[in-house]
């Protein structure tokens, strides 16, 4: 298959590495308007060539749109305008706005909305990793609106990355990712801001940051461009979860104010239940 | 040196392993009233023998009190009542209540208040790890209230564990640990509660929990006994930080409600600064 990847960041670049390695892609063209990213992608042989959008579209069987949600929503209809039989996929962690942007498009069947649930706190082509997707889940969203051939081809592609495929409707997907991914990022970013605000002596943060803090705050290193776009475009779901999160924090607050040890213990015991699910 | 360890959990047990390995301890006695923990500690040769408190005190040069803050506050004065020249240390992550409990004790100089900043989300003697303390920081608290010989001996012991020693006054310590450790645990526990509350379909949590969620929620696996004691005994400091944390979360909330992308981006960019400090 001839593959084009628009956006040579962590996700786009890592997909390219694995599709080349496993032989799925016979050629990989890249589209990238950040010249530094272009340079790194070529140096690391992430793509064969960096070309214009037109050249990419005309020389591909599959076009992977791997850019932020905002840019995805803008580019996706333009891409579908240009394709004949090519398949286009996106990889955003929010889906309603993306799917809405092409819901009435005559080429809607050529588009498969996917969300490979993998990543790190790093971004850009320097952060690409072989095997990033192995044993992770990819969500196919509103699969029934895509053509069967397109879905089958993309399923084969993700199975080649050793991913497990699940299906969801768009609203279900955006709500679930708000719960298990978007709120984690918010929680981590607010934690970083709290500590930075209060700890004027930066040396102390470093000295006292044992493993616990470092892992909890890791996601605060995430790309602001990508996450602004996610928070804006999934704000209604995220706001519901954020309210619940503040409510849970307030339970701890009220219990501490009342020195209510048994209530605190019961909150912690309940939170421990996450252990059984993740193990 | 003859060492006794009261409480054979993650911290006490891991100290024992390394003091034996590096030759600092010629003998290690354990005191443990959980019979299952006693059995594991003996099987794993964490201690030579499990004995009564009296036997431990009478056959030791150093007594390490490695129990929860509540139990530390109760046992520490009793221990100092019994010692002659023995040195007693605690390893709690809160210090005011601990230091207050012996501030007027005639043997105050025999006590060194220490906080080795290391740990995992696991607890008990099954969780012990060799090298847990390597390259980590240990805080000596209110060092001037301990005898010089006692401080020097305990400093030598922690250097043997390859720890870096820093000093703080008690109020400073309890405030800083609230910022960089206690709030991380709260944030993680509340996150677990949020997701458990909202995601009735447990399978979805597992399916959608990519690496981000798992690391952010890791601390929610922590021992409720230990953390209830910390939250109760450092509540005034933790409440200040928790208010700030909720304030930072509210900034995200307000910005999302207003669809204010530039405000969200600036919040995330600010949170990214944690990167420079931790790297």
Interface residues (C-beta under 8 A of the other chain):
Chain A: X117 X118 X119 X120 X121 X136 X137 X139 X166 X176 X177 X179 X180 X181 X183 X184 X185 X186 X187 X188 X189 X190 X191 X192 X193 X194 X195 X196 X197 X198 X199 X202 X204 X205 X206 X207 X208 X209 X210 X211 X212 X213 X214 X215 X216 X217 X218 X219 X220 X221 X222 X224 X225 X227 X228 X229 X231 X232 X235 X238 X239 X241 X242 X243 X244 X245 X246 X248 X249 X250 X251 X252 X253 X255 X256 X257 X259 X261 X264 X265 X267 X268 X269 X270 X271 X272 X273 X274 X275 X277 X278
Chain B: X117 X118 X119 X120 X121 X136 X137 X139 X166 X176 X177 X179 X180 X181 X183 X184 X185 X186 X187 X188 X189 X190 X191 X192 X193 X194 X195 X196 X197 X198 X199 X202 X204 X205 X206 X207 X208 X209 X210 X211 X212 X213 X214 X215 X216 X217 X218 X219 X220 X221 X222 X224 X225 X227 X228 X229 X231 X232 X235 X238 X239 X241 X242 X243 X244 X245 X246 X248 X249 X250 X251 X252 X253 X255 X256 X257 X259 X261 X264 X265 X267 X268 X269 X270 X271 X272 X273 X274 X275 X277 X278
